[in-house]
């Protein structure tokens, strides 16, 4: 293993949201995540939440407004998600009423499409495809 004795088993995005309750619904409808748990603050707002689809978890923090930059903007996010069928995921997103450009094959070996969620996080769903190396370059399998 390239990392010694440690085997990575995936990543869990932890996203800061201004309205975590709304994002729970959106991620469920658009991407198929199911809510595992939620914790409310003393005002009854979602403070933290956990979602799951397959073996992938997504964690939300409802204190996004407090965690934003001083100008009120959120940090840029890029969340890449490997899926077994990019076109089926694209159809699911469209069926949920989310606008998304069609998937495309990239020269660096992925078929992908992107979606920006209502909080401004950029999601890209990807599936590996064969790629030919440019002259003088190598491609890992």
N, C-alpha and C positions, 0 to 999 in steps of 0.2 A: 504494500500500500504506500502511496506517495506521502502519506501523512503519518508514517510510523504505525503505531498500534491503534490509531483512532480512525474509525470509519464514519464518515459523514452520512447522515440519513435524511438530509434535506434541510431546508431553511424555513423559518417561520417569519413572514413579514409582520412587523409591529407598526401599525399605522396610527398617526395622531389625526383625529377627526374633530371637526367643529360640532357635528351632530352624529354621534355614534349610532343612535337608534335608527336614524334614517339610513345610514350606511349598512347596518345589519340587514335591513329590508332590501337595499339595492344589491348588495353582494349575493344575497339569496336568489333574487329574481334574475339578475344578469349572469351570474357565474355558477349558480347552483350550490353555493356554500350553505351549510346547515348550522344554525346556532347551537353551540355546546353549552355556553353559560354566559351570564352577564352579572355585573355588579353595579349597583346604583349608588350614587352619592346621596348626601343628606337632603338634596332637593328633588330626588327621584329621577335624575338624569343618568344615562348610562356612563359610568366612569371607565369601566373596562369590560371587554367582551371577548369571547373566543368562538371561532367558527371552524368548520372542518368540511372538506370535500375529499373523499378518498383518504389518502395518507397525508394530505396537506392541511396544515392549520393556518389560520389567519387570526391575528390578535389586534384588537382595536382599543385605542385609548381615547376617551371622550373629552380630554382636556386640550384638544387641538388648538383652540384659540389662545390658551396660555403658553403653548409650546411653539407658536409661530414666531417668525422673525420679527424684529422690532418694527418693520414696515407693515406687518400684518399678513405677509405672504407666507405660504408654506414652503419648506424646502422642496426642491425638485426630487421626485421619486421615480424610479424605474423598477418595475417588478416584472421579472421574466418568469413565466410559468410554462414548464414543459408539459404538453398534453399528448395523448396518443392520436388525436384527430383534430387538427386545427380547423378544418372546414366545418366539422360538427359543432365545435365550440363557437365558431363565427355564427352559425345558424342559431344557436341558443341565444347569443347576445342580441342578434337582430330580432328574434322572437320576443325578447324582453323589452323591445322598443328602444334599444340603445343603438346609436349611429356608429357604424364602424366601417372603415374601408375594407375591401375584400382582402383575403390572405394573398400573400405573394411569396414567391421563392426568392431568397436572397443569395447572392454569390458566395457568401461565407457559410453556406450549408444549413440554413434553416428555412422552413416555411413558417410565416408569421403574420399576425395582424395585431394592431394596437387599439386600445380603448383608454380614454381618460375618464375616470370616475367623477361623480359630482363634487368631490373634495379636491380634485386636481391631481390625484395620483395616476401615473402612467403605467398601465398594464400591457404586457405583450405576451401573447400566447404563441408558443413555438413548438415545432416538431423538427427533428433533424432530417435532412435530405442529403443525398450524395453531393459532393463538391469535388471539382477537379482542381488540383494545385496549379497556380500560375507558374510559368517557367522560373526555375530557381527557388521555388518555395516548397515547403513540405506541408502535408496535411496529416494530422493525427487521426487515428481510427477511433 
